[in-house]
Amino acid sequence: MLFTEDFLHYVWQFRLFNRINLRTTEGEELEIYSVGLHNKNAGPDFQNARIRIGETTWAGNAEIHIASSDWQRHGHTADGAYDNVILHVVYNDDVPLLRTDGKRVPTFELKDRISADLHHRYHGLVFGNQSIIPCEGSISAVDGITMQNWLTRILVERLEKRSEVVITALNQNRGDWEETFYQFLAANFGFKVNALPFELLAKSLPQNILAKHKNNALQIEALVFGQAGFLNEDFADAYPLALKQEYAFLQKKYKLTPIENHLWKFMRMRPQNFPTIRLAQFAGLIMQSHHLFSKILETGDVKMLRGLFADIKVNQYWETHYRFDKESKPSAKSLGAASIDTILLNTVVLFLFSYGRHLQLQHFTSRALKLLENIPAEQNNITSDFVNLGLNIRSAFESQAFIELKNSYCNYKKCLQCGVGIKILKPS
């Protein structure tokens, strides 16, 4: 039956083998006091193990292989990091393993000590032909405590990975949290389709320039649309003509270079999500929010956080337009509730968590997790698949965790590193 070395790690770590009359392959009595700590970095697989062989108690490392011959095949013979291995745990002891002094490395063989049932369940999980996730037939039966604990753990993993990107940008911005938040917020205003041009726009138009024109809406809008590359055409309407004239002066004053207009995507988008509308909303947010990230740090109430992005005042020109010089039926252009929640999820939560983690202020990381509990669950292909498997996804806390579960564990069949997979495989 097929299995991987990870399976043997799992069997050893949780002692899922027949423990009656344990002996080394040379017949010496073996007692395992501690299997050691699983090492996922370079070096022996389990560190600080503690065992007794015969009359002698040993403390050191344990190394796991499918076959004894894998020791030499993996290059451990000449590696000093493996000199203190006190036990070689193998499925099949195919060749004797000798140290450099000629003495045999104590070896423990698992071949006849793993139950056929465990083998079968593992094989079905990792090598089966499931269409969605490896444990799709079992995951709905996992108890709520196990599931919730694992979802919490991998959600934190997800936020920790994403926060590394924030800290890299923070360092590039010389520790300026407001500027870094502004850049990420801009990218998320473009959502997935126009995230890149929005990010480039923010980087080409720093906040210190915008701050000088906070009291002049036309100038803020001119800077935003001009830097976005939308003011290079000949216009008929008075509003874009005024923007173009204003931008020409500001561009020369600050020596600005607009981004390429062709980067913006309009195809297959609802007009409400056109980049022109998002830019108008972004300009409105700039006008009515000063030191926005500082306000977010001071705002603990979810309703108040949403209020920071609600009722953004957009120039009345956009009430009857989706693009310059193209009139349309009147409609409100404020940010919808779903868009606000997306911004809270992808920017505010991420920055609260990153800020707390970077400065070791647990209050903010806890606030980030609490905020996720108060944001509706995302609806996408991944969350729909889990719902179809019989799972309840009640908030963004859970939807984000399930996305991480699918992308980082299920897709790579890391069942033996997954709390859910371990629970399913453990004997009842």
C-alpha positions in Angstrom: 0.0 0.0 0.0 1.2 3.5 -0.8 2.2 5.9 1.9 4.7 8.8 2.4 7.3 9.5 5.1 4.9 12.0 6.5 2.6 9.1 7.4 5.4 7.5 9.5 6.0 10.9 11.2 2.3 11.0 12.1 2.4 7.4 13.3 5.4 8.0 15.5 4.3 11.4 16.8 0.9 10.1 18.0 2.2 6.6 18.9 -0.3 4.9 16.6 1.6 1.6 16.5 1.4 -1.6 18.5 3.4 -0.8 21.6 3.5 -4.4 23.1 6.9 -5.9 23.6 8.9 -3.1 21.9 12.4 -4.1 20.7 15.0 -2.8 18.4 15.9 -4.8 15.2 18.8 -6.3 17.2 16.4 -7.6 19.8 17.1 -5.2 22.6 14.2 -4.2 24.9 12.9 -0.7 23.9 10.9 1.8 26.0 9.8 5.1 24.6 9.4 7.8 27.3 9.0 10.7 24.8 8.9 10.7 21.0 10.4 14.2 20.9 9.3 17.4 19.3 8.5 17.3 15.6 11.1 19.3 13.7 9.9 20.8 10.4 13.2 22.5 9.7 16.6 21.0 8.6 18.0 18.3 10.8 16.6 15.1 12.4 12.8 14.7 12.3 12.2 14.6 16.1 14.3 16.4 18.6 14.8 15.8 22.3 13.4 12.3 22.3 13.9 10.1 25.4 14.1 6.3 25.2 15.5 3.3 27.0 17.4 0.6 25.2 18.2 -2.3 27.4 19.4 -0.9 30.7 20.5 2.5 29.2 18.4 5.6 29.0 19.1 7.9 26.0 18.1 11.5 25.3 18.6 12.9 21.7 17.0 12.9 18.3 15.0 10.4 16.3 15.1 10.1 12.5 12.2 8.6 10.5 12.6 6.9 7.1 10.5 4.5 5.0 13.6 2.2 4.7 16.9 2.1 6.5 18.7 2.7 3.2 17.1 6.1 3.0 19.6 7.3 5.6 22.5 7.1 3.1 20.3 8.1 0.2 19.4 11.3 1.9 23.0 12.2 2.7 22.9 11.8 6.4 26.0 9.7 6.7 28.4 12.6 6.3 26.1 15.1 8.1 27.2 15.9 11.7 23.7 17.0 12.6 22.7 13.3 12.6 25.5 12.1 14.9 23.3 12.4 18.0 20.4 10.3 16.6 19.5 7.8 19.3 16.9 5.9 17.3 16.3 5.3 13.6 12.6 4.6 13.1 11.8 2.9 9.8 9.0 1.0 8.1 11.4 -1.5 6.6 14.9 -2.2 8.0 16.4 -3.3 4.7 20.1 -2.6 5.5 22.0 -2.3 8.7 23.0 1.3 9.5 26.5 1.9 10.9 27.9 5.0 12.5 31.4 6.3 11.5 32.8 4.3 14.5 31.4 1.1 13.1 28.6 0.7 15.7 25.1 0.1 14.5 22.5 2.8 14.9 19.6 1.5 17.1 16.7 0.9 14.8 13.0 0.4 15.4 10.9 -1.2 12.6 7.2 -0.3 12.3 6.3 -2.7 9.4 4.2 -5.1 11.5 3.0 -2.6 14.1 0.7 -0.4 12.1 -2.9 -1.5 11.8 -4.4 -2.3 8.4 -7.3 -0.1 9.3 -5.1 3.0 9.8 -3.3 2.2 6.5 -6.6 1.9 4.7 -8.0 5.2 6.1 -4.8 7.1 5.3 -4.6 5.7 1.8 -8.2 6.6 1.1 -7.6 10.2 2.4 -4.4 11.0 0.6 -4.5 8.8 -2.5 -8.3 8.7 -3.1 -10.1 10.3 -6.1 -12.1 12.9 -4.2 -13.4 15.8 -6.3 -13.2 18.7 -3.8 -11.0 17.9 -0.8 -9.4 14.7 0.5 -11.7 14.3 3.5 -14.9 15.4 1.8 -16.7 12.3 3.0 -15.7 12.7 6.6 -15.2 16.4 7.4 -18.8 17.1 8.3 -18.6 14.6 11.1 -15.6 16.2 12.8 -16.7 17.6 16.2 -17.2 21.4 16.5 -14.5 22.0 19.1 -11.8 20.4 16.9 -13.0 22.3 13.8 -13.2 25.6 15.6 -9.8 25.3 17.1 -8.2 24.4 13.8 -10.0 27.1 11.9 -8.7 29.7 14.5 -5.2 28.4 14.1 -5.1 28.5 10.4 -6.8 31.9 10.2 -4.0 33.3 12.3 -1.5 31.5 10.0 -3.2 33.3 7.1 -3.1 36.7 8.7 0.6 36.2 9.7 1.6 35.4 6.1 -0.3 38.4 4.8 1.1 40.7 7.4 4.6 39.9 6.2 3.7 41.7 3.0 2.5 44.7 5.0 5.7 44.9 7.0 7.8 44.7 3.9 5.8 47.7 2.5 6.1 49.5 5.8 9.8 49.2 5.7 9.9 50.6 2.2 7.8 53.5 3.5 10.3 54.1 6.3 7.9 53.0 9.0 5.0 55.3 7.9 1.8 53.3 8.8 -0.5 56.0 7.3 1.2 55.9 3.9 1.3 52.1 3.9 -2.3 51.9 4.8 -3.2 54.4 2.1 -1.4 52.3 -0.5 -3.1 49.1 0.5 -6.5 50.8 0.8 -6.1 52.1 -2.7 -5.3 48.6 -4.1 -8.4 47.2 -2.4 -10.5 50.0 -3.8 -9.7 48.4 -7.2 -10.8 45.0 -5.8 -9.2 42.2 -7.8 -9.6 43.5 -11.4 -8.1 47.0 -10.9 -5.9 46.4 -7.8 -2.6 47.0 -9.6 -3.4 50.3 -11.3 -4.9 51.6 -8.0 -1.7 50.6 -6.2 0.5 52.3 -8.8 -1.7 55.4 -8.5 -1.3 55.6 -4.8 2.5 55.1 -5.0 2.7 57.8 -7.6 0.6 60.2 -5.6 1.8 60.3 -1.9 -0.4 61.5 0.8 1.8 64.6 1.6 0.7 66.0 -1.8 -2.9 65.3 -1.2 -2.8 66.8 2.3 -1.9 70.2 0.8 -5.2 70.3 -1.1 -7.6 68.8 1.5 -9.8 71.8 1.3 -10.2 71.9 -2.5 -12.3 69.0 -3.8 -11.7 69.9 -7.5 -7.9 69.7 -6.9 -8.1 66.4 -5.1 -10.2 64.9 -7.9 -7.9 66.4 -10.5 -4.9 64.8 -8.9 -6.6 61.4 -8.6 -8.0 61.3 -12.1 -4.9 62.9 -13.6 -2.5 60.5 -12.0 -4.8 57.6 -13.1 -4.3 58.7 -16.7 -7.9 59.7 -17.4 -7.3 63.3 -18.3 -5.3 63.0 -21.5 -8.3 63.2 -23.8 -10.3 66.2 -25.3 -13.5 66.6 -23.4 -16.9 68.3 -24.1 -18.3 68.4 -20.5 -17.3 71.2 -18.2 -16.3 69.0 -15.3 -13.6 66.9 -17.0 -12.4 70.1 -18.7 -12.0 71.7 -15.3 -10.2 68.7 -14.0 -7.8 68.6 -16.9 -7.0 72.3 -16.5 -6.4 71.9 -12.8 -4.3 68.8 -13.2 -2.0 70.5 -15.8 -1.0 73.0 -13.2 -0.6 70.5 -10.4 1.3 68.0 -12.5 3.8 70.7 -13.4 4.0 72.0 -9.8 4.8 68.5 -8.3 6.5 67.0 -11.4 4.0 64.2 -11.5 4.0 61.3 -14.0 0.6 59.7 -14.5 0.3 55.9 -14.8 -0.6 54.3 -18.1 -4.4 54.5 -18.7 -4.5 51.2 -20.5 -4.0 49.4 -17.2 -7.5 50.1 -16.1 -10.1 47.4 -16.9 -13.7 48.1 -17.8 -14.6 44.9 -19.6 -17.2 42.5 -18.1 -17.8 44.8 -15.2 -21.0 46.3 -13.8 -20.9 50.0 -14.5 -21.2 50.6 -10.7 -17.7 49.0 -10.4 -16.1 50.9 -13.3 -12.7 52.3 -12.2 -13.9 55.8 -12.9 -16.6 55.4 -10.2 -14.1 53.8 -7.8 -11.7 56.7 -8.4 -14.4 59.2 -7.7 -15.3 57.4 -4.4 -11.6 57.2 -3.5 -11.2 60.9 -4.1 -14.3 61.5 -1.9 -12.8 59.3 0.9 -9.5 61.3 0.7 -11.5 64.5 1.1 -13.4 63.4 4.2 -10.8 61.3 6.0 -7.6 62.8 7.5 -5.2 60.3 9.2 -7.6 57.5 8.4 -5.5 54.7 9.9 -5.1 56.5 13.2 -8.9 56.8 13.3 -9.2 53.1 12.7 -6.9 52.3 15.6 -9.0 54.5 17.8 -12.4 53.0 16.6 -13.4 49.8 18.3 -17.1 49.7 17.2 -17.8 47.8 14.0 -20.6 50.2 13.1 -18.3 53.2 13.5 -15.7 51.5 11.3 -18.2 51.0 8.6 -19.3 54.6 9.0 -15.8 55.7 8.1 -16.4 54.4 4.6 -20.1 55.0 4.3 -21.8 58.1 2.8 -18.7 59.1 0.8 -19.6 62.3 -1.0 -18.9 61.9 -4.7 -19.0 64.8 -7.2 -22.5 65.2 -8.4 -21.3 64.8 -12.0 -21.0 61.0 -11.4 -24.7 60.8 -10.4 -25.5 60.9 -14.1 -22.2 59.5 -15.5 -20.1 56.3 -15.4 -17.5 57.7 -17.8 -16.5 61.2 -18.9 -18.7 62.7 -21.6 -21.1 59.8 -21.5 -24.4 60.7 -19.7 -26.4 57.9 -18.1 -29.6 57.5 -16.0 -29.3 59.1 -12.5 -28.1 56.7 -9.8 -26.4 56.9 -6.4 -22.6 56.2 -6.5 -21.9 55.6 -2.9 -20.0 52.5 -1.7 -22.4 49.7 -1.0 -22.5 47.6 2.2 -20.8 44.6 0.5 -18.0 46.8 -0.9 -17.4 48.4 2.6 -17.2 44.9 4.1 -14.7 43.8 1.5 -12.5 46.8 2.4 -12.9 46.1 6.1 -11.9 42.4 5.4 -9.0 43.0 3.1 -7.5 46.2 4.5 -8.7 47.1 8.0 -8.5 43.6 9.5 -5.1 43.0 7.9 -3.7 46.3 9.2 -5.1 45.9 12.7 -3.5 42.4 12.9 -0.2 43.6 11.3 0.0 46.6 13.6 -0.6 44.5 16.7 1.8 41.7 15.7 4.6 44.1 14.6 4.4 46.1 17.8 3.4 43.1 20.0 0.1 44.7 21.0 -2.3 41.8 21.4 -5.2 44.2 21.8 -5.1 45.0 18.1 -4.7 41.4 16.8 -7.7 40.4 19.0 -9.7 43.3 17.5 -8.8 42.1 14.0 -10.2 38.6 14.8 -13.3 40.1 16.5 -13.9 42.3 13.5 -13.9 39.2 11.2 -16.6 37.6 13.4 -18.8 40.6 12.6 -18.3 40.6 8.8 -20.6 38.4 6.7 -19.0 35.3 5.2 -17.6 35.6 1.7 -19.4 33.7 -1.0 -17.2 32.2 -3.6 -16.4 28.8 -5.1 -14.3 27.6 -2.1 -16.9 28.5 0.5 -19.7 27.1 -1.6 -17.8 23.8 -1.8 -17.5 23.5 2.0 -21.2 24.5 2.5 -22.1 21.7 0.0 -20.1 19.3 2.2 -22.5 20.1 5.1 -20.5 22.8 6.9 -21.8 26.1 8.3 -19.9 29.2 7.4 -21.3 32.1 9.4 -18.8 34.9 9.3 -15.7 36.1 7.5 -13.7 34.6 10.4 -14.8 31.2 9.2 -14.8 31.9 5.4 -11.2 33.2 5.6 -10.1 30.1 7.6 -11.8 27.7 5.1 -10.1 29.5 2.2 -6.7 29.0 4.0 -7.6 25.4 4.7 -8.3 24.7 1.0 -5.4 26.7 -0.5 -2.7 25.7 1.9 -3.7 22.2 3.1 -6.4 20.5 1.0 -4.9 21.4 -2.4 -1.5 19.9 -1.3 -3.1 16.9 0.6 -1.4 18.0 3.8 -3.8 15.9 5.8 -1.2 14.8 8.3 -0.4 18.4 9.1 -4.1 19.4 9.4 -6.0 19.3 12.6 -9.1 18.0 10.8 -7.1 15.3 8.9 -5.4 14.1 12.2 -8.8 13.9 13.9 -10.3 11.8 11.1 -7.3 9.4 11.0 -7.1 8.9 14.8 -8.6 5.7 16.0 -11.9 6.3 17.8 
